[in-house]
């Protein structure tokens, strides 16, 4: 190990200024010195911080595309079957409040940056769902309303710091509650319709990672509890995705994750049924 350290230290001590600045700001002077300059990998607090930062940056990077498959499925199918507008609106509202709260609290961007990127993609999904439900006229009001709310929450003259704490408590519940309409929609229709398997499964992984980064970097129980509760419901939704994988009310997900699709009946789902349906592999004769 000493030989390897001696070989690498001339490199780590002479990193380009942009990399040095980025690493020093990301890890802090002490942990940057311990991990990068001294190449000491036995300092548990610094190693946990480095893992947390890496996960945070990975979540933010991946969040820029996590809802793209869902957007593409809506555009290709020209249908909003299986996708709950209420679920996306609740989640977006929660994200807007969480974004403002974290920014004003001065928490590291790596612990909440994905909320901004996912919220933007959610807005696109909400607009598409409204369009395919024949309510295009409502879309402009939704976008304007969300922008106005974000502006108000970011301005301390409009919403005080104390009031913002209460807003965040409500927002955490909103983000969690946003999963319930989607879970109900899937159960009611007996399939996941145009819901993206890619988005659902990556949400599970991302929420697990976010719980870890919050424990490491953010001393705020409101934020932690909302992530934990959201993670549990993401797991429930992923379980539905697996259970209803071959349901006739589920659009083919195999191609979405790189597998050869099976020939299953793709009957239309209007959501009129009020009874949950089990998956079926019955084929048309």
WOJOCOR-V370199 format. One record per residue. N is the residue number from 1. RES is the residue in three letters. SS is DSSP state (H for helix, E for strand, - for the rest). NEAR is the number of other ideal C-beta (glycine too) atoms within 12 Angstrom. Layout:
N:RES:SS:NEAR + N:RES:SS:NEAR
//
This chain:
1:UNK:-:11 + 2:UNK:H:11 + 3:UNK:H:9 + 4:UNK:H:12 + 5:UNK:H:20 + 6:UNK:H:14 + 7:UNK:H:12 + 8:UNK:H:21 + 9:UNK:H:19 + 10:UNK:H:12 + 11:UNK:H:17 + 12:UNK:H:24 + 13:UNK:-:17 + 14:UNK:-:13 + 15:UNK:-:19 + 16:UNK:-:11 + 17:UNK:H:10 + 18:UNK:H:10 + 19:UNK:H:17 + 20:UNK:H:21 + 21:UNK:H:14 + 22:UNK:H:17 + 23:UNK:H:26 + 24:UNK:H:21 + 25:UNK:H:17 + 26:UNK:H:27 + 27:UNK:H:33 + 28:UNK:-:20 + 29:UNK:H:17 + 30:UNK:H:18 + 31:UNK:H:30 + 32:UNK:H:29 + 33:UNK:H:21 + 34:UNK:H:25 + 35:UNK:H:32 + 36:UNK:H:31 + 37:UNK:H:25 + 38:UNK:-:21 + 39:UNK:-:25 + 40:UNK:-:24 + 41:UNK:-:19 + 42:UNK:-:13 + 43:UNK:-:20 + 44:UNK:H:15 + 45:UNK:H:19 + 46:UNK:H:28 + 47:UNK:H:19 + 48:UNK:H:21 + 49:UNK:H:29 + 50:UNK:H:30 + 51:UNK:H:25 + 52:UNK:H:30 + 53:UNK:H:33 + 54:UNK:H:23 + 55:UNK:H:30 + 56:UNK:H:36 + 57:UNK:H:26 + 58:UNK:H:24 + 59:UNK:H:36 + 60:UNK:H:28 + 61:UNK:H:18 + 62:UNK:H:26 + 63:UNK:H:33 + 64:UNK:-:20 + 65:UNK:-:23 + 66:UNK:-:34 + 67:UNK:-:37 + 68:UNK:H:25 + 69:UNK:H:29 + 70:UNK:H:41 + 71:UNK:H:30 + 72:UNK:H:23 + 73:UNK:H:35 + 74:UNK:H:35 + 75:UNK:H:21 + 76:UNK:H:18 + 77:UNK:H:25 + 78:UNK:-:15 + 79:UNK:-:26 + 80:UNK:-:36 + 81:UNK:-:34 + 82:UNK:-:46 + 83:UNK:-:41 + 84:UNK:-:36 + 85:UNK:H:33 + 86:UNK:H:26 + 87:UNK:H:37 + 88:UNK:H:40 + 89:UNK:H:35 + 90:UNK:H:32 + 91:UNK:H:43 + 92:UNK:H:40 + 93:UNK:H:34 + 94:UNK:H:40 + 95:UNK:H:40 + 96:UNK:H:40 + 97:UNK:H:40 + 98:UNK:H:46 + 99:UNK:H:38 + 100:UNK:H:35 + 101:UNK:H:38 + 102:UNK:H:37 + 103:UNK:H:25 + 104:UNK:H:26 + 105:UNK:H:23 + 106:UNK:-:13 + 107:UNK:-:26 + 108:UNK:-:27 + 109:UNK:H:25 + 110:UNK:H:34 + 111:UNK:H:39 + 112:UNK:-:40 + 113:UNK:-:31 + 114:UNK:H:38 + 115:UNK:H:43 + 116:UNK:H:25 + 117:UNK:H:27 + 118:UNK:H:41 + 119:UNK:H:39 + 120:UNK:H:29 + 121:UNK:H:32 + 122:UNK:H:42 + 123:UNK:H:33 + 124:UNK:H:27 + 125:UNK:H:40 + 126:UNK:H:41 + 127:UNK:H:32 + 128:UNK:H:32 + 129:UNK:H:42 + 130:UNK:H:27 + 131:UNK:H:24 + 132:UNK:H:26 + 133:UNK:-:24 + 134:UNK:-:12 + 135:UNK:-:18 + 136:UNK:H:17 + 137:UNK:H:12 + 138:UNK:H:19 + 139:UNK:H:25 + 140:UNK:H:17 + 141:UNK:H:17 + 142:UNK:H:31 + 143:UNK:H:24 + 144:UNK:H:15 + 145:UNK:H:20 + 146:UNK:H:33 + 147:UNK:H:19 + 148:UNK:H:16 + 149:UNK:H:28 + 150:UNK:H:32 + 151:UNK:H:17 + 152:UNK:H:21 + 153:UNK:H:35 + 154:UNK:H:23 + 155:UNK:-:18 + 156:UNK:-:16 + 157:UNK:-:11 + 158:UNK:-:18 + 159:UNK:-:23 + 160:UNK:-:15 + 161:UNK:H:19 + 162:UNK:H:13 + 163:UNK:H:21 + 164:UNK:H:28 + 165:UNK:H:23 + 166:UNK:H:18 + 167:UNK:H:31 + 168:UNK:H:38 + 169:UNK:H:24 + 170:UNK:H:24 + 171:UNK:H:38 + 172:UNK:H:35 + 173:UNK:H:26 + 174:UNK:H:31 + 175:UNK:H:45 + 176:UNK:H:32 + 177:UNK:H:26 + 178:UNK:H:38 + 179:UNK:H:37 + 180:UNK:H:26 + 181:UNK:H:27 + 182:UNK:H:41 + 183:UNK:H:33 + 184:UNK:H:23 + 185:UNK:H:37 + 186:UNK:H:41 + 187:UNK:H:31 + 188:UNK:H:27 + 189:UNK:H:37 + 190:UNK:-:31 + 191:UNK:-:40 + 192:UNK:-:45 + 193:UNK:E:41 + 194:UNK:-:40 + 195:UNK:-:46 + 196:UNK:-:39 + 197:UNK:H:35 + 198:UNK:H:30 + 199:UNK:H:41 + 200:UNK:H:41 + 201:UNK:H:28 + 202:UNK:H:32 + 203:UNK:H:40 + 204:UNK:H:29 + 205:UNK:H:24 + 206:UNK:H:36 + 207:UNK:H:37 + 208:UNK:H:24 + 209:UNK:H:33 + 210:UNK:H:41 + 211:UNK:H:31 + 212:UNK:H:28 + 213:UNK:H:36 + 214:UNK:H:35 + 215:UNK:H:24 + 216:UNK:H:28 + 217:UNK:H:32 + 218:UNK:-:30 + 219:UNK:-:14 + 220:UNK:-:24 + 221:UNK:H:16 + 222:UNK:H:31 + 223:UNK:H:36 + 224:UNK:H:25 + 225:UNK:H:23 + 226:UNK:H:39 + 227:UNK:H:37 + 228:UNK:H:24 + 229:UNK:H:26 + 230:UNK:H:39 + 231:UNK:H:28 + 232:UNK:H:22 + 233:UNK:H:32 + 234:UNK:H:37 + 235:UNK:H:24 + 236:UNK:H:26 + 237:UNK:H:39 + 238:UNK:H:34 + 239:UNK:H:20 + 240:UNK:H:38 + 241:UNK:H:36 + 242:UNK:H:22 + 243:UNK:H:23 + 244:UNK:-:37 + 245:UNK:-:33 + 246:UNK:-:28 + 247:UNK:-:34 + 248:UNK:-:31 + 249:UNK:-:38 + 250:UNK:E:41 + 251:UNK:-:39 + 252:UNK:-:29 + 253:UNK:-:35 + 254:UNK:-:18 + 255:UNK:H:18 + 256:UNK:H:29 + 257:UNK:H:20 + 258:UNK:-:11 + 259:UNK:-:12 + 260:UNK:-:11 + 261:UNK:-:18 + 262:UNK:-:17 + 263:UNK:-:14 + 264:UNK:-:24 + 265:UNK:-:21 + 266:UNK:-:25 + 267:UNK:-:22 + 268:UNK:-:19 + 269:UNK:-:31 + 270:UNK:-:19 + 271:UNK:-:27 + 272:UNK:-:13 + 273:UNK:-:17 + 274:UNK:-:13 + 275:UNK:-:11 + 276:UNK:-:20 + 277:UNK:-:26 + 278:UNK:-:19 + 279:UNK:-:25 + 280:UNK:-:20 + 281:UNK:-:16 + 282:UNK:-:16 + 283:UNK:-:13 + 284:UNK:-:11 + 285:UNK:-:4
//
